[in-house]
Amino acid sequence: MKYAIIIPDGAADYPLEVLDGKTPFEAARKPHTDALAIEGRLGVVHTTPDGFAAGSDVCSMCLLGYDPAEYHTGRAPLEAAAMGIETELSDWVFRCNLVTVIDGLMSDHSAGHIPTPEGTKLLTDFAAHLETQGIADGFTFHPGVSYRNIMVDRGGREYGDLNTVPPHDVPGEPIKKHLPKGGPNAKLIQQLIAESQTLFADHEVNATRRELNESPASCVWLWGCGQKPNMPTFKELYGLSGAMITAVDLLAGIAALIDWDRLDVPGITGYHDTDYAAKGSYACSALDVYDIVCVHVEAPDEASHQADAATKVASIESIDKHVVGPVAEKLRTFDQWRLLYLPDHYTCVHNRKHDATPPPFMMAGTGVSRLRELPMSEKNAEASGLVIEFGHELMEYFLRSGT
């Protein structure tokens, strides 16, 4: 049996006036996805367990078959694993976004999707600034892609009671009420954010960005902290080898921790300018090698965070044409196959936030019986009556049901 998983990140949504009362799934032309949905079955899955926020860290871990209540320690350690950052079990790892703050409000969680060289320059200068101020003991900074970076505290400090907020969850809101809080070291983390604001205010990178009418990186935003999780491999749990195609370190980190290979695909990004066709092509080739191949596409989520319904629809259509179509065609060359298609969570265009509403899923292939013969949409998935209450059980259902 060959398996493929396609994750259009954040593609689930609510009806939008700009789309004539349709959701992006309903508005998008996606013939391959709809044909598979009609051939197979639809349902909804609870990817956000009680007590967790609806984030790709929790939801993706869940849909890949791992219970967040047992294995999730924070978002940042997953991304550190993808970047090859070695950490000890006692170290604390933070996501370190570069963000734009205007008049005290969170304006942009990505600092205008700041280019990697500019982001790296800012982060490097910030680390040097902290050292000159004598507050860098134990902290190391690791530049990532664009606005996404990592900070590690190896200084023996404790953050178990620290509460942090993802910057993409509070667009347009005052940052003051969302600063990290709780536990003995909250003020230290707040100080780091404040120090970055001071340094970045007149930084040469931001001066140039303002001249070009681009969003400046106002400060670092520290969140998603946690310690390295200890997870069994996917082969230990399910007996299958796997590979991940993604431009996002979070998903690559989960893949590393469950011993999946991350496939290096040229031209892929976390936005709508990604090479969709390359993702589809590499996935097809990988199916000859691996038991299960997962293709993650970040573009719908990023479009939602920018309140861009048109780009969200276009990304769903591109995924259908360049990923779902070719992958489904490749799967049919094998004697037995299954395909699972689902967003990890809702990301809502109207408020630019994630939402914990159970997202729809579609599965088709060998041994998957038809249910309602309806195209892929949130409403049709809810109408199917198929509900996976514990999201981490979806993987077992996908791999084993009816076999």
C-alpha positions as CSV (number, residue, x, y, z in Angstrom):
1,M,0.0,0.0,0.0
2,K,1.2,3.5,-0.9
3,Y,0.0,6.5,1.1
4,A,0.0,10.3,0.4
5,I,-1.0,13.1,2.7
6,I,-1.6,16.6,1.3
7,I,-2.0,19.5,3.8
8,P,-3.3,22.8,2.5
9,D,-2.3,24.7,5.6
10,G,-5.1,26.8,7.1
11,A,-7.3,26.4,4.0
12,A,-10.5,25.8,6.0
13,D,-12.6,29.0,6.5
14,Y,-16.0,30.5,6.9
15,P,-18.2,32.0,4.2
16,L,-16.9,35.4,3.0
17,E,-18.9,38.3,1.5
18,V,-16.1,38.9,-0.9
19,L,-16.6,35.4,-2.2
20,D,-20.4,35.8,-2.5
21,G,-21.0,34.0,0.7
22,K,-18.8,31.0,-0.2
23,T,-15.8,29.7,1.7
24,P,-12.5,29.5,-0.2
25,F,-13.0,25.8,-0.6
26,E,-16.4,26.4,-2.2
27,A,-15.2,29.2,-4.4
28,A,-12.1,27.4,-5.7
29,R,-12.1,25.4,-8.9
30,K,-10.5,22.1,-7.7
31,P,-11.7,19.2,-10.0
32,H,-9.1,16.7,-8.8
33,T,-9.9,17.2,-5.1
34,D,-13.6,17.1,-5.7
35,A,-13.5,14.0,-7.8
36,L,-11.5,12.2,-5.0
37,A,-14.0,13.4,-2.4
38,I,-16.9,12.1,-4.4
39,E,-15.1,8.8,-4.9
40,G,-14.1,8.5,-1.3
41,R,-15.3,10.0,1.9
42,L,-15.4,13.3,3.8
43,G,-15.4,14.0,7.5
44,V,-14.2,16.4,10.2
45,V,-11.4,15.9,12.7
46,H,-10.7,17.5,16.0
47,T,-7.0,18.6,15.5
48,T,-7.0,21.0,18.4
49,P,-7.4,19.1,21.7
50,D,-8.9,20.7,24.7
51,G,-6.5,22.9,26.5
52,F,-4.4,23.7,23.4
53,A,-4.5,26.6,20.9
54,A,-5.2,26.1,17.3
55,G,-1.7,26.2,15.9
56,S,0.1,24.3,13.2
57,D,2.5,22.8,15.8
58,V,-0.3,21.1,17.7
59,C,-2.6,20.4,14.8
60,S,0.1,19.0,12.5
61,M,1.4,16.8,15.2
62,C,-2.1,15.6,15.8
63,L,-2.9,14.8,12.2
64,L,0.4,12.9,11.8
65,G,-0.7,10.5,14.5
66,Y,0.9,11.9,17.7
67,D,-1.1,13.0,20.7
68,P,-0.1,16.5,21.7
69,A,-1.1,15.9,25.3
70,E,1.8,13.4,25.4
71,Y,4.4,14.8,23.0
72,H,3.9,18.5,22.6
73,T,6.2,20.7,24.6
74,G,6.1,23.8,22.5
75,R,6.4,25.0,18.9
76,A,9.9,26.3,18.9
77,P,11.6,22.9,19.7
78,L,10.0,21.4,16.6
79,E,11.5,24.1,14.4
80,A,14.9,23.9,16.1
81,A,14.9,20.2,15.2
82,A,14.3,21.1,11.5
83,M,17.2,23.6,11.6
84,G,19.6,21.0,13.1
85,I,20.0,23.0,16.3
86,E,21.4,20.6,19.0
87,T,19.7,21.1,22.3
88,E,19.7,19.4,25.7
89,L,16.6,18.3,27.4
90,S,17.2,21.1,30.0
91,D,17.4,23.8,27.3
92,W,14.5,26.1,26.5
93,V,13.8,27.0,22.9
94,F,11.8,30.0,21.7
95,R,10.4,31.1,18.3
96,C,11.9,34.5,17.6
97,N,9.7,36.3,15.0
98,L,10.7,39.7,13.5
99,V,7.4,41.7,13.6
100,T,6.1,45.1,12.7
101,V,4.5,47.2,15.4
102,I,2.9,50.5,14.6
103,D,1.6,52.8,17.3
104,G,1.8,49.9,19.8
105,L,-0.3,47.6,17.7
106,M,0.8,44.3,16.1
107,S,0.7,45.3,12.4
108,D,2.4,42.4,10.7
109,H,3.6,39.1,12.2
110,S,6.2,38.7,9.4
111,A,7.7,42.2,9.1
112,G,6.5,42.3,5.5
113,H,7.9,38.9,4.8
114,I,11.4,40.4,5.4
115,P,14.0,38.8,3.2
116,T,16.3,36.3,4.9
117,P,19.6,38.3,4.6
118,E,17.9,41.4,6.2
119,G,16.4,39.3,9.0
120,T,19.8,37.6,9.6
121,K,21.6,41.0,9.8
122,L,19.0,42.3,12.4
123,L,19.2,39.1,14.5
124,T,23.0,39.0,14.4
125,D,23.3,42.6,15.5
126,F,20.7,42.0,18.2
127,A,22.7,39.2,19.7
128,A,25.8,41.4,19.7
129,H,23.8,44.2,21.4
130,L,22.7,41.9,24.2
131,E,26.3,40.8,24.8
132,T,27.5,44.4,25.1
133,Q,24.6,45.0,27.5
134,G,25.7,42.1,29.7
135,I,22.3,40.3,29.3
136,A,23.3,37.6,26.8
137,D,24.4,34.9,29.3
138,G,23.1,31.5,28.0
139,F,21.2,32.9,25.0
140,T,22.0,32.0,21.5
141,F,20.2,33.1,18.3
142,H,19.8,31.1,15.2
143,P,18.6,32.9,12.0
144,G,16.0,31.0,10.0
145,V,14.1,31.9,6.8
146,S,12.6,35.4,6.5
147,Y,11.0,36.4,9.8
148,R,11.2,33.0,11.4
149,N,14.2,32.6,13.8
150,I,15.1,30.6,17.0
151,M,16.4,31.6,20.4
152,V,17.8,29.0,22.8
153,D,18.3,29.7,26.5
154,R,21.0,27.3,27.8
155,G,21.4,29.3,31.0
156,G,19.4,27.0,33.4
157,R,16.5,29.3,33.7
158,E,12.9,28.0,34.0
159,Y,10.0,28.9,31.7
160,G,7.4,26.2,32.6
161,D,4.9,28.9,33.7
162,L,5.6,31.4,31.0
163,N,2.6,32.2,28.8
164,T,3.3,33.5,25.3
165,V,1.1,34.5,22.4
166,P,1.8,33.9,18.7
167,P,2.0,37.2,16.9
168,H,-0.3,36.0,14.1
169,D,-3.0,35.5,16.7
170,V,-3.2,39.2,17.6
171,P,-3.2,41.3,14.4
172,G,-4.1,44.9,15.0
173,E,-4.1,44.4,18.8
174,P,-1.9,46.2,21.4
175,I,1.3,44.3,22.0
176,K,1.4,45.5,25.6
177,K,-1.4,43.2,26.7
178,H,0.1,40.2,24.9
179,L,3.7,40.4,26.2
180,P,5.0,37.1,27.7
181,K,3.9,36.8,31.3
182,G,4.0,34.3,34.2
183,G,6.8,32.5,36.0
184,P,10.1,33.9,37.4
185,N,11.6,35.0,34.0
186,A,8.8,36.8,32.2
187,K,10.4,40.2,32.9
188,L,13.6,39.0,31.3
189,I,11.8,37.9,28.1
190,Q,10.0,41.3,28.1
191,Q,13.3,43.0,28.5
192,L,14.7,41.2,25.4
193,I,11.7,42.4,23.3
194,A,12.2,46.0,24.6
195,E,15.9,45.9,23.8
196,S,15.2,44.9,20.3
197,Q,12.7,47.7,19.8
198,T,15.4,50.2,20.9
199,L,18.1,48.7,18.6
200,F,15.8,48.2,15.6
201,A,14.3,51.7,15.7
202,D,17.1,53.3,13.7
203,H,18.8,50.3,12.3
204,E,20.1,50.6,8.8
205,V,18.0,47.7,7.5
206,N,14.8,49.4,8.7
207,A,15.9,52.7,7.3
208,T,16.2,51.2,3.9
209,R,12.9,49.3,4.2
210,R,11.1,52.6,5.1
211,E,12.7,54.3,2.1
212,L,11.3,51.5,-0.1
213,N,7.9,51.8,1.7
214,E,8.3,48.3,3.1
215,S,7.3,47.2,6.7
216,P,10.1,47.7,9.1
217,A,11.1,45.0,11.6
218,S,10.2,46.8,14.8
219,C,11.3,44.1,17.3
220,V,11.7,40.5,18.0
221,W,8.7,38.6,19.3
222,L,9.4,35.6,21.6
223,W,6.8,32.8,21.9
224,G,6.2,29.1,21.5
225,C,8.8,28.1,24.1
226,G,9.4,24.5,25.1
227,Q,11.9,21.8,25.6
228,K,13.0,19.0,23.2
229,P,10.3,16.3,23.0
230,N,11.0,12.6,23.1
231,M,8.9,11.1,20.3
232,P,8.8,7.5,18.9
233,T,9.5,7.2,15.2
234,F,6.7,6.8,12.7
235,K,8.1,3.4,11.8
236,E,8.0,2.3,15.5
237,L,4.3,3.4,15.7
238,Y,3.0,2.5,12.3
239,G,5.7,0.3,10.6
240,L,6.0,2.7,7.6
241,S,8.8,4.8,6.1
242,G,8.0,8.4,5.4
243,A,9.1,11.7,3.7
244,M,8.0,15.3,4.1
245,I,7.9,18.0,1.5
246,T,7.5,21.5,3.1
247,A,9.0,24.9,3.1
248,V,8.2,25.4,6.8
249,D,10.6,24.5,9.5
250,L,7.8,23.5,11.9
251,L,6.7,20.7,9.7
252,A,10.2,19.7,8.9
253,G,11.0,19.6,12.6
254,I,8.1,17.2,13.3
255,A,9.4,15.1,10.4
256,A,12.9,15.0,11.8
257,L,11.6,14.0,15.3
258,I,9.6,11.1,13.8
259,D,12.4,10.0,11.5
260,W,11.0,11.1,8.2
261,D,13.2,12.4,5.5
262,R,12.7,16.0,4.5
263,L,13.0,16.2,0.7
264,D,14.9,19.2,-0.7
265,V,12.7,20.7,-3.4
266,P,14.1,23.7,-5.2
267,G,11.9,26.8,-5.6
268,I,9.4,26.1,-2.8
269,T,8.5,28.8,-0.3
270,G,5.9,29.4,2.4
271,Y,3.9,31.7,0.1
272,H,1.8,31.7,-3.1
273,D,5.0,32.2,-5.1
274,T,6.0,28.6,-4.2
275,D,6.7,26.1,-7.0
276,Y,3.6,24.0,-6.7
277,A,4.5,21.9,-9.7
278,A,7.9,21.0,-8.1
279,K,6.1,19.9,-4.9
280,G,3.8,17.6,-6.9
281,S,6.6,16.2,-9.1
282,Y,8.9,15.4,-6.2
283,A,6.0,13.8,-4.3
284,C,5.3,11.5,-7.2
285,S,9.0,10.5,-7.4
286,A,9.1,9.9,-3.7
287,L,6.2,7.5,-3.8
288,D,8.5,5.1,-5.6
289,V,10.8,5.1,-2.5
290,Y,8.8,5.7,0.6
291,D,5.6,4.1,2.0
292,I,4.0,7.4,2.8
293,V,4.7,10.9,1.4
294,C,3.4,14.1,3.0
295,V,3.1,17.4,1.0
296,H,2.6,20.5,3.1
297,V,1.7,23.8,1.5
298,E,1.7,26.9,3.6
299,A,0.3,29.3,1.1
300,P,-3.4,29.3,2.1
301,D,-2.5,30.0,5.7
302,E,-0.3,32.9,4.8
303,A,-3.0,34.4,2.5
304,S,-5.4,34.1,5.4
305,H,-3.1,36.0,7.8
306,Q,-2.9,38.8,5.2
307,A,-6.8,38.8,4.8
308,D,-6.3,38.0,1.1
309,A,-9.2,35.8,0.0
310,A,-8.4,35.9,-3.7
311,T,-4.9,34.5,-3.1
312,K,-6.2,31.9,-0.7
313,V,-8.6,30.7,-3.4
314,A,-5.8,30.7,-6.0
315,S,-3.5,28.7,-3.7
316,I,-6.2,26.0,-3.2
317,E,-6.6,25.9,-7.0
318,S,-2.9,25.6,-7.5
319,I,-2.6,22.8,-5.0
320,D,-5.4,20.9,-6.8
321,K,-3.8,21.3,-10.2
322,H,-0.2,20.8,-9.4
323,V,-0.2,18.5,-6.4
324,V,-3.5,16.7,-5.9
325,G,-3.9,15.9,-9.6
326,P,-0.4,14.5,-10.3
327,V,-0.1,12.7,-6.9
328,A,-3.5,11.0,-7.4
329,E,-2.5,9.9,-10.9
330,K,0.8,8.5,-9.6
331,L,-1.0,6.7,-6.8
332,R,-3.2,4.9,-9.2
333,T,-0.2,3.2,-10.8
334,F,0.2,1.2,-7.6
335,D,-2.0,-1.9,-6.8
336,Q,-3.1,-0.4,-3.5
337,W,-3.1,3.2,-2.4
338,R,-4.7,5.9,-0.3
339,L,-4.8,9.6,-0.2
340,L,-5.6,11.9,2.7
341,Y,-6.3,15.7,2.1
342,L,-6.9,18.1,4.9
343,P,-6.0,21.5,6.3
344,D,-4.5,21.3,9.8
345,H,-6.9,24.0,11.1
346,Y,-9.1,26.9,10.0
347,T,-7.4,30.2,9.3
348,C,-9.9,32.9,8.9
349,V,-9.6,35.6,6.3
350,H,-12.1,37.9,8.1
351,N,-9.9,38.2,11.3
352,R,-6.6,36.8,10.1
353,K,-6.5,34.3,12.9
354,H,-6.4,30.5,13.5
355,D,-9.6,28.9,14.7
356,A,-10.1,25.6,16.6
357,T,-13.2,24.5,14.6
358,P,-12.6,20.9,13.5
359,P,-11.4,21.1,9.9
360,P,-12.7,18.9,7.1
361,F,-10.7,16.0,5.7
362,M,-11.1,13.8,2.6
363,M,-9.7,10.3,2.1
364,A,-9.9,8.1,-1.0
365,G,-8.3,5.0,-2.4
366,T,-8.2,1.3,-1.9
367,G,-10.8,0.0,0.6
368,V,-12.3,3.5,1.2
369,S,-16.0,3.2,0.7
370,R,-18.1,6.1,-0.6
371,L,-20.3,8.0,1.9
372,R,-22.2,11.0,0.5
373,E,-20.6,11.6,-2.9
374,L,-20.1,15.3,-2.3
375,P,-17.3,17.7,-3.3
376,M,-14.7,18.9,-0.8
377,S,-16.0,21.7,1.5
378,E,-16.5,22.5,5.2
379,K,-20.3,22.2,4.9
380,N,-20.2,18.8,3.1
381,A,-17.7,17.4,5.5
382,E,-19.9,18.3,8.4
383,A,-22.9,16.9,6.7
384,S,-21.2,13.5,6.3
385,G,-21.6,12.7,9.9
386,L,-18.1,11.3,10.2
387,V,-16.3,12.9,13.1
388,I,-12.9,11.9,14.4
389,E,-13.1,13.1,18.0
390,F,-9.4,12.6,18.9
391,G,-7.3,14.0,16.1
392,H,-4.3,11.8,16.6
393,E,-6.5,8.8,15.9
394,L,-7.1,9.9,12.3
395,M,-3.8,8.4,11.1
396,E,-4.7,5.0,12.3
397,Y,-8.1,5.4,10.6
398,F,-6.4,6.5,7.4
399,L,-3.9,3.7,7.4
400,R,-6.0,0.8,8.7
401,S,-9.7,1.3,8.3
402,G,-11.4,-1.2,6.1
403,T,-8.2,-3.2,5.7
